[in-house]
Amino acid sequence: MARNFDDSARTPRRRRSDAPQKLPETPEEGVVAPLQEVLDGYFPQARARLREVLDDPELRPAFGLGLEAARARTTAALEKVLATGMPHGAFRVDQGGTGETGETLTGIEMLGHNDLSVMVKSGVQWGLFGGAVSNLGTDRHHELVSDLIELRALGCFAMTERGHGSDVQSLETTAHYDPDTQEFVLHSPTASSEKWFLGNAARDGRWAAVFCQLYTPDQEESHGVHCIVARIRQDDGSPVAGVRIGDHGVKGGLAGVDNGTLMFDHYRVPRENLLNRFADVSPEGAYSSDIESPNARFFTMLGALVRGRVTVGAAAGAATRTSLTIGTKYAHLRRQFAADDTLPEKQLIGYRQHRLRLIPRIARSYGLQFATNLLIKRIHDLEAEDLDRANLTPEQSLDLREVEAHAAALKAANTAHATDTIQEMREATGGAGYMAENLLTVFKADSDVFTTFEGDNVVMLQLAAKELLGGFAREVRSFSNLEMVRFGLDSFGGVLRRRTAPTP
């Protein structure tokens, strides 16, 4: 079992000269192959391609580097990722991609086994920035899509602000349309409107997908949050006039990701930079949308970006499985406490308490991986249908809402499991686990923020609960009078049994 989680896992190094030199015997191939086949899920070819490159020294996890060296190393790694072809699956064929969404999501998950900085940087470039342009834009944005796929246009996803994270509808950045010049004027009116925690912003990003309140001359109030692509740096890396860029510097982890800030000072961008799949502004300044309700329009736009939440949870699960592999191998190597002087010391895995630290978490990892595999397959199938999100049928709307709730719940479950398990493996490997070269402290630091980005876990669980309650209400509304009576009696009987605790 100890070799089966992923090919990229390592065994902790020890500093003692009397350390056992022999690994436990490898399980029979007849056991390994079926287990791997089941765990690999619906896109095993994507996992196989990534396994071929994860041992590349430039894609192995790094530690102890200075900030600039770590960032440069991570940026260079994107070329290696692009060479696998994995990013192309996130984009439609007419955009220069392959449309194999499931392969890309699975590939980004696999990066989580190795280096979470590379995973996050890839997710920002092709998942968040690329997903915004490709899913919210139209034909007039295809050239930018082609450039970002091939890394000719590095970009950031400028949604979160200093004053607003989960509450996206209340973002403060504004975009006022000027019909005289046919330009949008991007502006950060308050200190709390500063764009915050943006990957790719501090060093590499040349573009930003900016989420902002949209205003046109024909209406005094905002049309709600929309997305505009804006050039933020020149080719030489200097900021363009009207854009102020900040650097978050050293964080608790993810040293290879250049998180930074953006503010706009009446910065003008062409009208065509509005990502106009769901709403548009004419040259004269007239606003139009096929989705009349502002709330429906907002949630339709956000629903097209659910993939980022999926990859965060999936990659957290991958880092957890690698950590469990390290902990399990160490438990077979480390020996201590002989019963008497005539007997050898006992392996850690031989102690019941130590097995309880490992096996339930391994089982939970398996369960979460199966659930994640299924979620990725559902998203792949839905996107393959090329749904008209502006004119969904009621059944399609329910399917999408259910998938979004599943993504939220699994993101919370995977990342909470990662936080618990990686820490447990650090403790279960003792001093060896505290050595950076054995990666557990690296995974712990890098995965910590996964519980809050792409949606705080508390909010994610509330979102999932809301959908479950909504589904329950829809089911109850469909009951006949007789079914409603039967349901009430069954429910009352269940409550009575729990409250009175009658014996069998």
ChimeraX attribute file (.defattr): number of C-alpha atoms within 10 A of each C-alpha:
attribute: neighborCount
match mode: 1-to-1
recipient: residues
	/A:1	12
	/A:2	21
	/A:3	20
	/A:4	18
	/A:5	25
	/A:6	20
	/A:7	14
	/A:8	18
	/A:9	23
	/A:10	18
	/A:11	18
	/A:12	21
	/A:13	13
	/A:14	17
	/A:15	9
	/A:16	7
	/A:17	7
	/A:18	7
	/A:19	12
	/A:20	12
	/A:21	8
	/A:22	8
	/A:23	12
	/A:24	11
	/A:25	8
	/A:26	11
	/A:27	12
	/A:28	8
	/A:29	9
	/A:30	8
	/A:31	11
	/A:32	15
	/A:33	12
	/A:34	11
	/A:35	14
	/A:36	14
	/A:37	11
	/A:38	12
	/A:39	17
	/A:40	20
	/A:41	19
	/A:42	18
	/A:43	18
	/A:44	17
	/A:45	14
	/A:46	21
	/A:47	21
	/A:48	13
	/A:49	15
	/A:50	21
	/A:51	18
	/A:52	12
	/A:53	18
	/A:54	21
	/A:55	15
	/A:56	11
	/A:57	9
	/A:58	14
	/A:59	20
	/A:60	17
	/A:61	19
	/A:62	20
	/A:63	14
	/A:64	11
	/A:65	12
	/A:66	11
	/A:67	17
	/A:68	14
	/A:69	13
	/A:70	19
	/A:71	23
	/A:72	15
	/A:73	19
	/A:74	28
	/A:75	22
	/A:76	13
	/A:77	20
	/A:78	19
	/A:79	12
	/A:80	15
	/A:81	21
	/A:82	16
	/A:83	11
	/A:84	15
	/A:85	17
	/A:86	23
	/A:87	28
	/A:88	23
	/A:89	20
	/A:90	27
	/A:91	24
	/A:92	18
	/A:93	12
	/A:94	10
	/A:95	20
	/A:96	17
	/A:97	19
	/A:98	18
	/A:99	19
	/A:100	21
	/A:101	26
	/A:102	24
	/A:103	26
	/A:104	29
	/A:105	30
	/A:106	28
	/A:107	29
	/A:108	30
	/A:109	27
	/A:110	28
	/A:111	28
	/A:112	27
	/A:113	28
	/A:114	25
	/A:115	24
	/A:116	31
	/A:117	27
	/A:118	27
	/A:119	26
	/A:120	27
	/A:121	25
	/A:122	24
	/A:123	25
	/A:124	22
	/A:125	24
	/A:126	31
	/A:127	27
	/A:128	25
	/A:129	28
	/A:130	30
	/A:131	24
	/A:132	26
	/A:133	28
	/A:134	26
	/A:135	19
	/A:136	23
	/A:137	24
	/A:138	15
	/A:139	12
	/A:140	13
	/A:141	19
	/A:142	16
	/A:143	11
	/A:144	19
	/A:145	26
	/A:146	19
	/A:147	14
	/A:148	20
	/A:149	21
	/A:150	18
	/A:151	15
	/A:152	12
	/A:153	20
	/A:154	22
	/A:155	29
	/A:156	29
	/A:157	28
	/A:158	27
	/A:159	23
	/A:160	23
	/A:161	26
	/A:162	16
	/A:163	17
	/A:164	18
	/A:165	20
	/A:166	18
	/A:167	11
	/A:168	16
	/A:169	17
	/A:170	15
	/A:171	24
	/A:172	24
	/A:173	24
	/A:174	25
	/A:175	29
	/A:176	20
	/A:177	27
	/A:178	19
	/A:179	17
	/A:180	9
	/A:181	13
	/A:182	18
	/A:183	21
	/A:184	25
	/A:185	20
	/A:186	26
	/A:187	23
	/A:188	21
	/A:189	15
	/A:190	12
	/A:191	12
	/A:192	15
	/A:193	22
	/A:194	27
	/A:195	30
	/A:196	24
	/A:197	24
	/A:198	26
	/A:199	27
	/A:200	28
	/A:201	30
	/A:202	20
	/A:203	21
	/A:204	20
	/A:205	23
	/A:206	23
	/A:207	23
	/A:208	27
	/A:209	25
	/A:210	27
	/A:211	26
	/A:212	27
	/A:213	22
	/A:214	24
	/A:215	24
	/A:216	21
	/A:217	14
	/A:218	11
	/A:219	11
	/A:220	8
	/A:221	11
	/A:222	15
	/A:223	17
	/A:224	18
	/A:225	26
	/A:226	26
	/A:227	25
	/A:228	27
	/A:229	26
	/A:230	21
	/A:231	17
	/A:232	25
	/A:233	22
	/A:234	13
	/A:235	10
	/A:236	7
	/A:237	12
	/A:238	12
	/A:239	15
	/A:240	15
	/A:241	14
	/A:242	15
	/A:243	19
	/A:244	15
	/A:245	20
	/A:246	18
	/A:247	16
	/A:248	15
	/A:249	13
	/A:250	14
	/A:251	14
	/A:252	11
	/A:253	18
	/A:254	27
	/A:255	25
	/A:256	29
	/A:257	32
	/A:258	29
	/A:259	24
	/A:260	21
	/A:261	22
	/A:262	23
	/A:263	23
	/A:264	22
	/A:265	14
	/A:266	18
	/A:267	19
	/A:268	21
	/A:269	20
	/A:270	16
	/A:271	21
	/A:272	19
	/A:273	19
	/A:274	28
	/A:275	24
	/A:276	22
	/A:277	18
	/A:278	20
	/A:279	20
	/A:280	18
	/A:281	20
	/A:282	14
	/A:283	16
	/A:284	15
	/A:285	21
	/A:286	14
	/A:287	17
	/A:288	14
	/A:289	15
	/A:290	12
	/A:291	16
	/A:292	11
	/A:293	9
	/A:294	14
	/A:295	13
	/A:296	12
	/A:297	22
	/A:298	18
	/A:299	13
	/A:300	19
	/A:301	22
	/A:302	15
	/A:303	16
	/A:304	17
	/A:305	20
	/A:306	21
	/A:307	24
	/A:308	23
	/A:309	24
	/A:310	27
	/A:311	28
	/A:312	31
	/A:313	30
	/A:314	31
	/A:315	31
	/A:316	28
	/A:317	30
	/A:318	26
	/A:319	30
	/A:320	32
	/A:321	26
	/A:322	26
	/A:323	30
	/A:324	27
	/A:325	26
	/A:326	26
	/A:327	29
	/A:328	26
	/A:329	21
	/A:330	27
	/A:331	21
	/A:332	18
	/A:333	21
	/A:334	16
	/A:335	17
	/A:336	10
	/A:337	12
	/A:338	12
	/A:339	10
	/A:340	8
	/A:341	8
	/A:342	7
	/A:343	9
	/A:344	12
	/A:345	14
	/A:346	16
	/A:347	17
	/A:348	21
	/A:349	20
	/A:350	12
	/A:351	11
	/A:352	9
	/A:353	10
	/A:354	15
	/A:355	15
	/A:356	11
	/A:357	19
	/A:358	20
	/A:359	13
	/A:360	11
	/A:361	20
	/A:362	18
	/A:363	11
	/A:364	13
	/A:365	22
	/A:366	17
	/A:367	13
	/A:368	20
	/A:369	22
	/A:370	16
	/A:371	17
	/A:372	25
	/A:373	20
	/A:374	14
	/A:375	20
	/A:376	26
	/A:377	20
	/A:378	16
	/A:379	20
	/A:380	20
	/A:381	14
	/A:382	16
	/A:383	17
	/A:384	14
	/A:385	8
	/A:386	9
	/A:387	12
	/A:388	9
	/A:389	18
	/A:390	17
	/A:391	11
	/A:392	13
	/A:393	12
	/A:394	8
	/A:395	9
	/A:396	15
	/A:397	14
	/A:398	14
	/A:399	14
	/A:400	20
	/A:401	16
	/A:402	16
	/A:403	20
	/A:404	26
	/A:405	22
	/A:406	22
	/A:407	29
	/A:408	27
	/A:409	23
	/A:410	27
	/A:411	34
	/A:412	26
	/A:413	19
	/A:414	26
	/A:415	26
	/A:416	19
	/A:417	21
	/A:418	29
	/A:419	20
	/A:420	13
	/A:421	24
	/A:422	26
	/A:423	19
	/A:424	19
	/A:425	24
	/A:426	24
	/A:427	16
	/A:428	20
	/A:429	22
	/A:430	12
	/A:431	11
	/A:432	19
	/A:433	25
	/A:434	16
	/A:435	17
	/A:436	15
	/A:437	17
	/A:438	21
	/A:439	26
	/A:440	29
	/A:441	21
	/A:442	22
	/A:443	29
	/A:444	23
	/A:445	19
	/A:446	22
	/A:447	27
	/A:448	19
	/A:449	17
	/A:450	24
	/A:451	24
	/A:452	17
	/A:453	17
	/A:454	22
	/A:455	20
	/A:456	17
	/A:457	21
	/A:458	13
	/A:459	15
	/A:460	26
	/A:461	20
	/A:462	14
	/A:463	17
	/A:464	22
	/A:465	15
	/A:466	13
	/A:467	18
	/A:468	15
	/A:469	11
	/A:470	12
	/A:471	14
	/A:472	11
	/A:473	11
	/A:474	11
	/A:475	10
	/A:476	13
	/A:477	10
	/A:478	10
	/A:479	13
	/A:480	10
	/A:481	9
	/A:482	9
	/A:483	12
	/A:484	14
	/A:485	12
	/A:486	13
	/A:487	14
	/A:488	12
	/A:489	12
	/A:490	12
	/A:491	11
	/A:492	12
	/A:493	12
	/A:494	11
	/A:495	12
	/A:496	12
	/A:497	11
	/A:498	10
	/A:499	9
	/A:500	8
	/A:501	9
	/A:502	8
	/A:503	5
	/A:504	3
